[in-house]
Amino acid sequence: MSSNQTLDTPVSLVVFDMAGTTVQDEGLVRRAFLAADEHAGLATTDAERARMLEYVDETMGQSKIVVFRHLAHGDEEQAQAANKVFETAYAAMVAAGECSPIPGAENTFDRLRSDGVAIALTTGFAHDTQNAILDALGWHELADVTLCPGHGVRGRPFPDMPLTALMRTGGESVHDMVVVGDSASDVVSGLRAGARASVGVLTGAHDRARFEQAGATHVLGSVADVPELVEQVNAGAHR
């Protein structure tokens, strides 16, 4: 198959991040990190705590245990303890009702599905926390694939989750895939996976400048704009 023929195929999969992209975050990640810090003692001064939160913002979207390993300076026991408290705190806030879809997200899913496009939901959270979010929103049957970092699947900015989603949905080429997220790590993951479009949305962690610096192919206001983008990409491929 020639490269032109590859690009003539329609988008068959959109890979979405969750918190900040399809799910309202409302500062829950930061609050859960502070709970983890209080338990594990990652920071001992206000200045250290401020730097910790800056790093949390910088690495938003990445695997949380990897972030905790950095903050714990390689102390695996401390990192694991902090991660456990983080996941528990986040899941508790979600279960308490502090979780809702980004406006337009569910309509976006419906429109893509009606056009025959598969949906993957990905996260840097652990499996149990991802399930807590899916439970709270009633989204277990919404996506064709749900993925988080785990055995054989590295978190962002590695390309593993988009590529795994493509394989599990039976996609023919990376050019048939669009990746969408609210962090630079999402964008880099999509680019490394070879996605047709790697898209930043302005509803979460990072701003337009960060997305452009990361190499985003598109920057959108929110996931509500994704169906139109997919239509434009498909129309452009057939010109």
C-alpha positions in Angstrom: 0.0 0.0 0.0 1.4 3.4 -0.9 1.6 6.3 1.6 -1.1 8.1 -0.4 -3.4 5.2 -0.2 -2.8 5.0 3.6 -3.8 8.6 4.1 -6.9 8.1 2.0 -8.4 5.8 4.6 -10.8 7.4 7.1 -10.1 7.9 10.8 -11.2 4.6 12.5 -10.1 5.4 16.1 -9.9 8.4 18.5 -7.9 7.9 21.6 -9.0 10.2 24.4 -7.3 11.0 27.7 -9.7 11.1 30.7 -9.1 13.7 33.5 -9.0 17.2 32.1 -9.9 16.0 28.6 -13.2 14.1 28.7 -13.7 14.3 32.5 -13.8 17.5 34.6 -10.8 17.6 36.9 -11.5 20.6 39.2 -8.1 20.3 40.8 -8.7 16.8 42.0 -5.2 15.6 40.9 -3.5 18.4 42.9 -5.6 17.7 46.0 -4.8 14.0 45.8 -1.1 14.7 45.4 -1.3 16.9 48.5 -3.0 14.1 50.4 -0.2 11.7 49.3 2.5 14.2 50.4 0.9 14.6 53.8 1.0 10.9 54.3 4.4 10.1 52.7 6.3 13.2 53.5 7.5 14.0 50.0 8.0 17.6 50.8 9.3 19.0 54.1 8.9 22.8 53.5 6.4 25.0 51.7 9.0 25.8 49.1 9.5 22.1 48.4 5.8 21.5 48.3 5.4 24.3 45.7 8.1 22.8 43.6 6.4 19.4 43.9 3.1 20.9 42.6 4.9 22.6 39.7 6.4 19.2 38.8 2.9 17.6 39.1 1.6 20.2 36.7 4.5 19.8 34.3 4.1 16.0 34.1 0.3 15.9 34.0 -0.9 13.0 32.0 2.0 10.8 32.8 1.9 7.6 34.9 1.4 8.6 38.5 3.8 6.0 40.0 6.5 7.3 37.7 5.9 10.8 38.9 6.0 9.6 42.6 9.3 7.8 42.0 10.8 11.1 40.8 9.4 13.0 43.8 10.6 10.3 46.2 14.1 10.5 44.7 14.2 6.8 43.9 12.8 5.6 47.3 10.5 2.9 45.9 8.8 2.2 49.3 8.0 5.9 49.7 6.8 6.2 46.1 4.5 3.2 46.4 3.1 4.4 49.7 2.4 7.9 48.2 0.9 6.5 45.1 -1.5 4.3 47.1 -2.7 7.3 49.1 -3.0 9.4 45.9 -5.1 6.7 44.2 -7.3 6.2 47.3 -7.9 9.9 47.7 -8.7 10.5 44.1 -11.1 7.6 44.0 -12.8 8.8 47.1 -13.4 12.2 45.7 -14.8 10.7 42.5 -17.1 8.4 44.5 -18.3 11.5 46.5 -19.6 13.0 43.2 -16.7 15.3 42.4 -16.6 13.9 38.9 -18.5 14.9 35.7 -18.1 14.8 32.0 -16.5 17.7 30.2 -19.3 19.6 28.5 -19.9 18.0 25.0 -17.8 14.9 25.7 -20.7 12.4 25.6 -22.2 14.0 22.5 -18.7 13.7 20.9 -18.7 10.0 21.7 -22.1 9.5 20.3 -21.3 11.3 17.0 -18.1 9.4 16.5 -19.8 6.1 17.2 -22.5 6.9 14.8 -19.8 7.5 12.1 -18.3 4.1 12.9 -15.3 5.5 14.8 -13.9 3.4 17.7 -13.2 5.2 21.0 -10.4 4.5 23.5 -10.2 6.1 27.0 -6.7 6.3 28.5 -5.3 7.6 31.7 -2.1 7.9 33.8 -4.1 6.6 36.8 -4.0 3.0 38.1 -6.6 0.5 37.0 -8.7 0.8 40.1 -8.9 4.6 39.9 -9.8 4.5 36.2 -12.6 2.0 37.1 -13.8 4.4 39.8 -14.2 7.2 37.3 -15.9 4.9 34.8 -18.3 3.7 37.6 -19.1 7.2 38.6 -19.9 8.3 35.1 -21.5 5.1 33.9 -19.0 4.9 31.1 -18.0 1.2 31.2 -19.9 0.4 28.0 -19.0 3.7 26.3 -15.5 2.9 25.0 -14.3 0.1 22.8 -11.0 0.1 24.8 -9.9 1.5 28.2 -6.2 1.6 29.0 -3.9 2.6 31.8 -0.2 2.0 32.5 0.5 -1.6 33.5 2.4 -4.7 32.6 3.6 -4.4 29.0 2.0 -1.0 28.6 4.0 2.1 29.5 2.3 5.4 30.3 2.7 8.7 28.5 4.8 10.1 26.9 5.5 6.6 25.5 3.4 5.6 22.5 2.2 2.4 24.1 -1.4 3.2 25.0 -2.4 4.6 21.6 -0.7 1.8 19.8 -2.3 -0.8 22.1 -5.7 0.8 21.5 -5.2 0.6 17.7 -4.3 -3.1 17.9 -7.2 -4.0 20.1 -9.7 -2.2 17.9 -8.3 -3.8 14.8 -7.0 -0.6 13.1 -5.1 -1.1 9.9 -2.6 1.8 10.3 -1.5 4.4 12.7 -2.6 7.0 10.1 -6.2 5.9 10.9 -5.9 7.2 14.5 -6.3 10.5 16.3 -5.0 11.1 19.8 -6.6 13.8 22.0 -5.5 15.1 25.5 -5.1 18.1 27.7 -1.4 17.7 28.4 1.9 17.9 26.4 2.5 14.3 27.4 -0.7 13.3 25.5 0.5 15.1 22.4 4.0 13.6 22.5 2.5 10.1 23.0 0.3 10.6 19.9 3.2 11.9 17.8 5.4 9.0 18.9 2.6 6.6 18.0 2.4 8.1 14.5 -1.2 9.2 14.8 -2.7 11.1 11.9 -3.5 14.0 14.4 -2.2 14.6 17.9 -4.5 17.1 19.4 -4.3 19.3 22.5 -7.5 20.6 24.2 -7.7 23.7 26.4 -9.8 22.3 29.2 -7.1 20.9 31.5 -3.4 20.9 32.3 -1.6 22.9 29.6 -2.1 25.9 27.3 -1.7 26.5 23.6 1.9 27.5 23.9 2.8 24.2 25.6 0.9 22.2 23.0 2.6 24.1 20.2 6.0 23.5 21.8 5.2 19.8 22.1 4.3 19.7 18.4 0.5 19.3 18.5 -1.0 19.1 15.0 -4.1 20.9 16.3 -5.2 22.8 19.4 -9.0 22.8 20.2 -11.1 24.5 22.8 -12.5 21.1 24.0 -13.4 17.6 23.0 -16.7 19.0 21.7 -14.7 20.1 18.7 -13.3 16.7 17.9 -16.1 15.4 15.5 -15.6 18.4 13.3 -11.9 17.9 13.2 -12.3 14.2 12.3 -14.6 15.3 9.5 -12.1 17.8 8.2 -9.2 15.3 8.4 -11.3 12.7 6.5 -12.4 15.3 3.9 -8.8 16.4 3.4 -7.6 12.9 2.8 -10.0 12.4 0.0 -9.3 15.6 -1.9 
